[in-house]
Amino acid sequence: MFADLDRPGSPGAAVSVIRDGEIIHSRGYGYAQIEHGVPVTPRTVFHVASVSKQFTAMAVTMLAAEGALSLDDPVQAHLEFVPGFEHPVTVRQMIHHTSGIRDQWQLLGISGWRLDDVITTEQILGLMSRQRELNFVPGSEYLYSNMGYTLLAETAAAVGGTSFPEFTAARIFRPLGMDRTHFHDDHEHIVPDRAYSYRPVPAGEDARGATEGARATGPEFTKAVLSYANAGATSLFTTADDLARWLDNFRHEAVGGPQVMEMMATRGVLNSGDTIPYAHGLSIGDHRGLRTVGHGGADAGFRTQAVWYPEANVGVVVLTNVANGNPGGRARQVAEIVLAGVFPEGAPEEAEDDSPADADSEAPPTPDRATLAGYAGSYYSPELDALYHLEVGEGGLFARHIRHGAIPLEPRAADEFATDRWFMREIRFERAPDGAVTEMRVGGGRVRNLLFVKLTRPLPG
């Protein structure tokens, strides 16, 4: 199942399987660094993206169990720079992604950042300090927020009295023997044996600088640069074997103890009383009748998965350094082999979703040039300190940004448009009583209704 990666010139994967405290399979495939011909081994250090979140939640949960904080504390009780929103946001709501706090990556994207920029904790916290609105009333919905987990890491540091990387090293990693694991909040920190990340080059395109080996043996790859200097929502550097040791803590509970580990697997509850599948940095699920506790991750070209099967005392870790690595699917394939005979008798494979696609709706009429001209002007976001110039050009309305260039706006309904950019899928204009356009609300995905005010005097582009 890893043969497609186990060849010259290809990024790779590291796999580790633990059962009853013993690592029963540990193997690397492909290359950690294609440029230097460095192979992946089980001790190769990967950036594991959102697999990081369970360790951030663990740090805060341990502090709560010790009485150093309450999960129902408002976040401002520990982080004074967080604005006082109309509705209080608690530590517990940030853990469960029910806080309504907007997502940091999408806010950065709207602001003009690229995700391969160097992005520091200080820059993210500065962005947070300017926020004045939430996506929704806290506790009313579940919506994934990376910003919430950056704030949780800062909370653990503030209450724990030391930096977040040192707190997690002292309280989690070293006690579990995770000697090749750390939170990576310095992009200039040299890490021996680390994997770089890659993307496959789409068919028909050429990878500049691809090695002859890569050209000769199959699909070509390009570097997927990652320069994060922030931690909490992401940036755990670890190995497959180290993560397997962590998963086994759900069995022996040596770190945290039974109380903390039970809290870790406790799912969130909305104000309505509905229970969500998300616990403390962990998704609670099912695989052919067996309960699963785990999380995946995706940043740049890294794709990662760590899953624990509590009824079988089995953990499976798959770490890849290529954007199409599919670690979730591969981890389930590994589990099918390891747990053959353990799945409840007659438990079916998960059915594929074969529901018919929605019928294409009729495209809305394109506004005439006079209507489009009413949207033109400069729009400023006080929360992001960001500026967009809207202008009418050949083909319709465009939003222009100094870093993103011209973004086409496609009409969807009256005063509503869509774009092809992941960070601003939806744009809605608002009008004064006299009909003049005065505001632009930007969102879609993990950010909703971000305010841009139309300036009375358009700024030069």
C-alpha positions in Angstrom: 0.0 0.0 0.0 3.1 2.3 0.1 4.7 1.1 -3.1 3.7 4.3 -5.0 5.9 6.2 -2.6 8.7 3.7 -2.1 10.8 4.5 -5.1 13.6 6.9 -6.2 12.8 10.6 -6.5 9.5 10.4 -4.6 8.5 11.9 -1.3 7.5 9.3 1.2 5.8 8.2 4.4 6.7 6.9 7.9 4.4 4.3 9.5 4.3 3.1 13.1 1.9 0.7 14.7 1.7 0.1 18.4 -0.3 -2.7 20.1 -0.5 -3.2 23.9 2.6 -1.0 24.4 4.8 -2.6 21.8 5.7 -1.1 18.5 4.9 -4.0 16.1 5.6 -2.3 12.8 7.9 0.7 12.1 9.0 1.5 8.6 9.9 4.4 6.3 9.2 4.7 2.5 10.4 7.2 -0.1 12.5 10.3 0.6 12.5 12.9 3.4 14.6 15.2 1.2 14.5 14.5 -2.5 17.2 17.1 -3.2 19.7 15.3 -1.0 18.6 11.7 -1.4 17.7 11.4 2.3 15.3 8.4 2.8 12.4 8.5 5.2 12.8 6.3 8.4 10.6 5.9 11.4 12.8 8.4 13.1 12.4 11.1 10.4 11.0 14.3 11.9 7.8 15.5 10.3 5.8 18.7 10.7 2.4 17.1 11.6 0.1 20.1 11.2 -3.2 19.8 13.1 -2.2 16.5 14.8 -0.5 19.1 17.1 -3.9 20.2 18.5 -4.3 17.2 20.9 -1.1 18.2 22.7 -2.2 21.8 23.1 -5.5 20.5 24.5 -3.6 18.1 26.7 -1.5 20.9 28.2 -4.6 23.0 29.1 -6.5 20.0 30.3 -3.7 19.0 32.7 -3.7 22.6 34.1 -7.4 22.4 34.6 -7.2 19.1 36.4 -4.6 20.6 38.7 -6.9 23.6 39.5 -4.6 26.1 37.9 -7.4 27.2 35.6 -11.0 26.3 34.8 -12.1 25.2 31.4 -15.0 27.6 31.8 -12.8 30.6 32.4 -13.2 33.4 29.9 -10.1 33.5 27.8 -9.6 37.1 28.8 -8.9 36.0 32.4 -5.6 34.6 31.1 -4.9 36.6 28.0 -5.6 40.3 28.4 -5.0 41.2 24.8 -8.0 39.2 23.6 -10.8 41.8 23.0 -14.0 41.8 25.2 -16.5 40.5 22.7 -20.3 41.0 23.1 -20.5 37.3 24.2 -17.8 35.8 26.5 -15.6 33.1 25.0 -14.4 30.3 27.3 -11.3 28.0 27.3 -13.6 25.0 26.8 -15.3 26.5 23.7 -11.9 27.1 22.1 -10.9 23.5 22.8 -14.1 22.3 21.1 -14.1 24.8 18.2 -17.4 26.3 19.4 -16.0 29.7 20.4 -16.9 31.6 17.2 -13.4 33.0 17.0 -12.4 33.5 13.4 -9.7 31.3 11.9 -6.2 32.8 11.8 -5.1 31.4 8.4 -8.1 32.8 6.6 -7.8 36.1 8.3 -4.1 36.2 7.3 -5.1 35.3 3.7 -7.7 38.1 3.5 -5.1 40.5 5.0 -2.7 39.7 2.1 -0.5 37.1 3.5 0.6 33.9 1.7 0.8 30.8 3.8 4.4 30.2 2.8 5.3 33.5 4.4 7.2 33.5 7.7 4.2 33.8 10.1 5.1 34.4 13.8 3.1 34.0 17.0 3.4 37.7 17.6 1.8 38.5 14.2 -1.1 36.2 14.8 -1.7 37.6 18.3 -1.6 41.1 16.9 -4.2 40.1 14.4 -6.4 38.6 17.2 -6.1 41.8 19.3 -7.8 43.8 16.5 -10.8 41.5 16.2 -14.2 43.1 17.2 -16.7 40.4 16.0 -17.1 36.7 16.3 -18.4 34.3 13.6 -21.4 33.4 15.9 -22.6 33.3 19.5 -20.1 31.1 21.4 -21.4 27.6 22.0 -24.1 27.8 19.3 -22.2 26.1 16.5 -19.1 24.0 15.7 -16.7 25.7 13.3 -13.0 24.8 13.2 -10.7 27.6 14.4 -7.0 27.5 14.3 -6.8 30.8 16.1 -8.5 29.2 19.1 -5.7 26.7 19.5 -3.0 29.4 19.2 -4.8 31.1 22.1 -4.9 27.9 24.0 -1.1 27.5 23.7 -0.7 31.1 25.0 -3.0 30.2 27.9 -0.9 27.2 28.8 2.2 29.3 28.7 0.7 32.1 30.8 -0.7 29.8 33.5 2.1 27.3 33.4 4.7 30.0 33.9 7.0 28.9 31.0 7.1 28.9 27.2 4.6 26.6 25.5 7.4 24.4 23.9 9.1 24.0 27.2 5.9 23.2 29.1 4.9 20.5 26.7 8.5 19.1 26.6 8.7 18.9 30.4 5.1 17.7 31.0 4.3 15.4 28.0 7.2 14.6 25.6 10.0 13.7 28.0 7.9 11.6 30.4 6.7 9.6 27.4 10.1 9.1 25.9 9.3 11.3 22.9 12.9 12.3 22.5 12.6 13.6 18.9 9.5 15.7 19.4 9.1 19.5 20.0 6.9 22.4 19.2 8.6 24.4 16.5 8.0 28.1 17.0 11.3 29.3 15.4 11.5 28.9 11.6 15.3 29.3 11.8 15.7 26.4 14.3 17.8 23.7 12.6 16.3 20.2 13.1 18.4 17.1 12.2 16.7 14.4 10.1 13.7 16.5 9.2 11.5 15.9 6.2 10.8 18.6 3.7 7.3 18.9 2.0 6.4 18.5 -1.6 3.5 18.8 -4.0 3.0 16.7 -7.2 3.2 18.7 -10.4 -0.1 18.7 -12.3 0.0 16.8 -15.6 1.3 18.9 -18.4 3.4 21.2 -16.2 7.1 21.1 -15.6 8.8 21.1 -12.2 11.6 23.6 -12.4 14.7 22.1 -11.0 13.3 18.5 -10.8 16.1 15.9 -10.6 16.8 13.6 -13.5 15.8 10.7 -11.2 12.4 12.3 -10.6 11.9 13.0 -14.3 12.8 9.5 -15.2 10.8 7.5 -12.6 7.4 9.0 -12.5 5.5 12.1 -11.5 7.5 15.2 -10.8 7.3 17.2 -7.5 7.8 20.7 -6.4 8.8 22.1 -3.0 5.9 23.1 -0.8 7.5 25.7 1.5 6.6 26.0 5.1 8.1 28.7 7.3 5.7 28.9 10.3 7.1 30.4 13.5 4.0 29.8 15.6 2.7 26.9 17.7 -0.4 25.5 19.2 -2.7 25.0 16.3 0.1 23.4 14.4 4.0 23.1 14.3 4.5 20.0 16.3 7.7 18.3 14.9 7.7 14.6 15.7 8.3 11.1 14.4 6.0 8.2 13.7 7.4 6.2 16.6 7.1 9.1 19.0 3.5 9.6 18.1 2.9 5.9 18.6 4.2 6.2 22.1 1.8 9.1 22.7 -1.2 7.1 21.4 -0.3 4.3 23.9 -0.8 6.8 26.7 -4.6 6.4 26.1 -4.0 2.8 27.4 -1.6 3.2 30.3 -2.5 6.9 31.2 1.0 7.5 32.8 0.9 11.1 31.7 -2.2 13.0 32.9 -3.7 10.0 34.7 -7.3 8.6 34.2 -9.0 11.9 35.0 -7.2 13.9 32.3 -7.3 11.1 29.7 -11.1 10.8 30.2 -11.5 14.5 29.8 -9.4 14.4 26.6 -11.9 12.0 25.0 -14.9 14.0 26.1 -16.9 15.5 23.2 -18.1 19.0 23.1 -21.7 20.0 23.8 -23.5 22.9 22.1 -25.8 25.3 23.8 -28.7 23.4 22.3 -27.6 20.2 24.1 -26.4 18.5 20.9 -23.0 16.7 21.2 -20.4 17.2 18.5 -17.8 14.6 17.3 -14.9 16.8 18.5 -13.3 16.3 21.9 -10.0 17.8 23.2 -8.0 18.2 20.0 -9.4 14.8 18.9 -12.1 13.6 16.6 -14.1 10.7 18.0 -15.2 8.3 15.3 -15.8 4.7 14.3 -14.1 2.2 11.9 -16.1 -0.9 11.2 -17.7 -0.9 14.6 -14.6 0.0 16.6 -14.3 3.3 18.3 -11.5 5.6 17.0 -9.8 8.6 18.7 -7.5 10.6 16.4 -6.8 13.6 14.2 -5.3 14.4 10.9 -3.2 17.3 9.7 -2.4 19.2 6.5 0.0 22.1 6.1 2.0 22.8 2.8 2.8 19.4 1.5 2.6 17.6 4.9 -0.3 15.2 5.4 -0.5 13.3 8.6 -2.8 11.0 10.6 -2.7 9.5 14.1 -5.5 7.2 15.3 -6.1 5.1 18.4 -8.4 2.1 18.7 -9.2 1.9 22.4 -11.0 -1.4 22.3 -8.0 -3.1 20.7 -5.2 -1.1 22.4 -3.9 -0.4 18.9 -2.5 2.9 17.5 -1.7 3.6 13.9 0.4 6.6 12.7 1.0 7.5 9.1 3.1 10.6 8.3 3.6 11.8 4.7 5.5 14.7 3.1 3.5 15.0 -0.1 0.2 16.8 -0.6 -1.5 13.8 -2.1 -0.2 11.3 0.5 -3.7 10.4 1.8 -2.6 9.3 5.3 -6.1 8.9 6.5 -6.9 6.3 3.9 -3.6 4.6 4.3 -4.0 4.5 8.1 -7.4 2.7 7.7 -5.8 0.3 5.3 -3.1 -0.5 7.8 -5.8 -1.0 10.5 -7.6 -3.4 8.2 -4.5 -5.6 8.3 -3.6 -5.2 11.9 -7.1 -5.6 13.2 -8.2 -8.4 10.9 -10.3 -10.6 13.1 -10.8 -7.9 15.7 -13.5 -5.9 14.0 -17.0 -6.9 15.2 -18.4 -9.8 13.1 -20.4 -8.5 10.3 -19.3 -4.9 10.7 -19.6 -3.3 7.2 -17.1 -1.1 5.5 -18.1 2.5 5.5 -20.4 3.1 2.5 -19.3 5.6 -0.1 -21.5 8.7 -0.4 -23.4 8.0 -3.6 -26.0 10.7 -3.2 -26.7 12.6 -6.4 -25.0 15.9 -6.8 -27.1 19.0 -6.5 -28.6 20.1 -9.8 -26.9 23.1 -11.4 -28.8 26.3 -10.5 -29.5 28.9 -13.0 -26.7 31.5 -13.1 -27.8 34.9 -11.9 -27.9 37.7 -14.4 -24.7 39.8 -14.7 -25.3 43.3 -13.3 -25.0 46.0 -15.8 -22.0 48.3 -15.9 -23.8 51.1 -14.1 -24.7 48.8 -11.2 -21.1 47.4 -11.0 -19.8 51.0 -10.9 -21.7 51.5 -7.7 -19.5 49.0 -6.0 -16.3 50.5 -7.2 -14.1 52.2 -4.6 -11.6 51.5 -1.8 -12.6 49.3 1.1 -10.8 49.2 4.4 -10.9 46.6 7.3 -10.1 48.1 10.7 -9.8 44.6 12.1 -7.1 43.6 9.6 -5.7 47.0 8.6 -6.2 45.7 5.0 -7.3 47.6 1.9 -9.0 46.4 -1.3 -9.7 48.4 -4.4 -12.9 47.4 -6.3 -12.9 48.4 -9.9 -14.9 47.6 -13.1 -12.9 46.1 -15.9 -13.2 44.0 -19.0 -15.3 41.1 -17.9 -16.9 42.5 -14.8 -16.0 43.5 -11.2 -12.6 42.9 -9.7 -11.2 43.3 -6.1 -7.5 44.3 -6.3 -5.0 43.9 -3.5 -1.4 44.8 -3.4 -0.2 41.2 -2.9 -3.1 39.2 -4.3 -3.5 41.1 -7.5 -6.9 41.3 -9.3 -9.5 38.9 -8.0 -12.6 38.4 -10.3 -16.0 38.7 -8.5 -18.7 36.5 -9.9 -22.3 37.6 -9.2 -24.5 35.2 -7.2 -27.5 37.3 -6.1 -28.3 41.0 -5.6 -25.3 42.6 -3.9 -23.7 39.2 -3.5 -20.6 37.8 -5.2 -18.2 34.9 -5.1 -14.5 34.4 -5.8 -12.2 31.5 -6.6 -9.9 32.3 -3.7 -10.0 30.1 -0.6 -9.7 33.0 1.8 -12.6 35.1 0.5 -15.2 32.9 -1.1 -18.1 35.2 -0.4 -18.6 39.0 -0.7 -21.8 40.8 0.3 -22.3 44.5 -0.1 -24.5 46.6 2.2 -26.3 49.8 1.4 -27.4 53.0 3.1 -31.0 54.0 3.1 -30.4 56.1 0.0 -29.2 53.0 -1.8 -25.5 53.9 -1.8 -23.0 51.0 -1.2 -21.3 51.7 2.2 -19.8 48.4 3.3 -18.5 45.1 2.1 -18.7 41.9 4.2 -16.2 39.2 3.4 -16.2 35.5 4.4 -17.0 32.0 3.5 -15.4 29.0 5.2 -14.0 29.7 8.7 -14.5 33.5 8.6 -17.9 35.1 8.4 -19.0 38.7 7.8 -15.7 40.5 8.1 -16.3 44.2 7.8 -14.7 46.4 5.2 -15.8 50.0 5.2 -16.1 51.9 1.9 -14.0 55.0 2.0 -15.7 58.2 1.0 -12.7 59.2 -1.0 -11.2 56.2 -3.0 -7.4 55.9 -2.5 -5.1 55.7 -5.5 -4.3 52.1 -6.5 
